[in-house]
Amino acid sequence: MTAPTPRQGQGVGRLLAAIYTLFALSAGARAAFQIATKFSHAPLAYILSAVAAVIYLLAAICFTFPSSGSWTTAVVALCIEFVGVVVVGVVSVLDTGLFHDASVWSKFGIGYGFIPFVLPLIGLWWLSRPGTRVAFGESEA
């Protein structure tokens, strides 16, 4: 079996970067509009959507510019994203009054086809692959 090369897995990384960029733009535009026009209606939901947009943008940048530092940053961002989706998902199901409007992560990302729930898992799986780690300049340990 041959050793992975830095070019392996770039297609998946580019796809993840594109998806995360799309989510950053959609969640960011939604949050900006909601914060600017009706912030007092559901501030928690709108702030959470803005936080999600920042995390999506950070992940997109990490996937676009692979390096050892961006690998670590991407892992941390995707872990935070997944924990956020799970916590907000559980809270939004158990206490529907807390969210007068939905956030990106409400009910586990139902408004976005549950992609916010699945996407960080796919990203973390891809980042854990030996070829991806080599491409990012990480050791295979």
C-alpha positions as CSV (number, residue, x, y, z in Angstrom):
1,M,0.0,0.0,0.0
2,T,1.4,3.4,-0.9
3,A,1.7,6.3,1.5
4,P,-1.0,9.0,1.1
5,T,0.1,12.1,-0.7
6,P,-0.7,15.7,0.0
7,R,-3.0,15.8,-3.0
8,Q,-5.3,13.0,-1.9
9,G,-8.7,14.0,-0.6
10,Q,-8.6,17.5,-2.0
11,G,-11.9,16.9,-3.8
12,V,-13.7,16.2,-0.6
13,G,-12.0,19.2,1.0
14,R,-13.1,21.4,-1.8
15,L,-16.7,20.1,-1.6
16,L,-16.7,20.7,2.2
17,A,-15.3,24.2,1.7
18,A,-18.1,24.9,-0.8
19,I,-20.9,23.6,1.4
20,Y,-19.6,25.4,4.5
21,T,-19.2,28.6,2.4
22,L,-22.8,28.3,1.3
23,F,-24.0,27.7,4.8
24,A,-21.9,30.6,6.1
25,L,-23.6,32.9,3.5
26,S,-27.1,31.6,4.1
27,A,-27.0,31.5,7.9
28,G,-25.1,34.8,7.9
29,A,-27.5,36.6,5.7
30,R,-30.5,35.2,7.6
31,A,-29.0,36.2,10.9
32,A,-28.0,39.7,9.7
33,F,-31.5,40.4,8.4
34,Q,-33.1,39.1,11.5
35,I,-30.8,41.0,13.9
36,A,-31.3,44.2,11.9
37,T,-35.1,44.0,11.6
38,K,-36.5,42.1,14.5
39,F,-33.8,41.4,17.1
40,S,-36.1,41.9,20.1
41,H,-38.5,39.2,18.8
42,A,-36.0,36.2,19.3
43,P,-32.5,37.4,20.2
44,L,-31.2,34.0,21.3
45,A,-32.2,32.3,18.0
46,Y,-30.7,35.2,15.9
47,I,-27.5,35.3,17.8
48,L,-27.1,31.5,17.6
49,S,-27.6,31.7,13.8
50,A,-24.9,34.4,13.6
51,V,-22.6,32.2,15.7
52,A,-23.3,29.3,13.4
53,A,-22.4,31.5,10.4
54,V,-19.1,32.4,11.9
55,I,-18.3,28.7,12.6
56,Y,-19.3,27.8,9.1
57,L,-17.0,30.5,7.6
58,L,-14.1,29.5,9.8
59,A,-14.5,25.8,8.7
60,A,-14.7,26.9,5.0
61,I,-11.5,28.9,5.4
62,C,-9.7,26.0,7.1
63,F,-10.8,23.6,4.3
64,T,-9.7,26.1,1.6
65,F,-6.3,26.8,3.0
66,P,-5.0,23.5,4.5
67,S,-2.2,23.7,7.0
68,S,-1.4,22.1,10.4
69,G,-3.0,25.1,12.2
70,S,-6.1,25.0,10.0
71,W,-6.5,21.3,10.6
72,T,-6.6,21.9,14.4
73,T,-8.9,24.9,14.0
74,A,-11.2,22.9,11.7
75,V,-11.4,20.0,14.2
76,V,-12.2,22.4,17.1
77,A,-14.8,24.4,15.0
78,L,-16.5,21.2,13.9
79,C,-16.6,19.9,17.4
80,I,-18.1,23.1,18.7
81,E,-20.6,23.1,15.8
82,F,-21.7,19.5,16.5
83,V,-22.1,20.2,20.3
84,G,-24.0,23.4,19.4
85,V,-26.4,21.5,17.1
86,V,-27.0,18.8,19.7
87,V,-27.5,21.2,22.7
88,V,-29.6,23.7,20.7
89,G,-31.5,20.8,19.2
90,V,-32.4,19.2,22.5
91,V,-33.2,22.5,24.1
92,S,-35.4,23.6,21.2
93,V,-37.3,20.4,21.3
94,L,-37.8,20.4,25.1
95,D,-38.5,24.1,25.6
96,T,-40.2,25.4,22.5
97,G,-41.0,28.7,24.2
98,L,-37.3,29.6,24.4
99,F,-37.0,29.9,20.6
100,H,-39.7,32.2,19.3
101,D,-38.1,31.8,15.9
102,A,-35.8,29.0,14.7
103,S,-32.1,29.2,14.6
104,V,-29.9,27.3,12.1
105,W,-29.4,24.6,14.8
106,S,-33.0,24.5,16.2
107,K,-34.5,21.0,16.3
108,F,-31.1,19.6,15.0
109,G,-31.1,21.7,11.9
110,I,-34.6,20.7,10.6
111,G,-34.9,24.0,8.7
112,Y,-31.8,23.1,6.7
113,G,-32.7,19.4,6.1
114,F,-30.7,18.2,9.1
115,I,-27.5,19.1,7.3
116,P,-26.2,21.1,10.2
117,F,-26.4,17.8,12.3
118,V,-24.7,15.6,9.7
119,L,-22.1,18.0,8.2
120,P,-19.7,18.3,11.2
121,L,-19.7,14.5,11.5
122,I,-18.7,14.1,7.8
123,G,-16.1,16.8,8.2
124,L,-14.6,15.2,11.4
125,W,-14.5,11.8,9.7
126,W,-12.7,13.3,6.7
127,L,-10.3,15.2,8.8
128,S,-9.4,12.0,10.7
129,R,-8.3,10.2,7.6
130,P,-4.6,9.6,7.3
131,G,-4.4,11.1,3.8
132,T,-6.3,14.2,4.9
133,R,-3.9,14.6,7.9
134,V,-0.9,14.4,5.6
135,A,-2.5,17.0,3.2
136,F,-2.9,19.4,6.1
137,G,0.6,18.8,7.3
138,E,-0.4,16.8,10.3
139,S,1.3,13.6,11.4
140,E,-0.7,10.4,11.0
141,A,-0.6,9.6,14.8
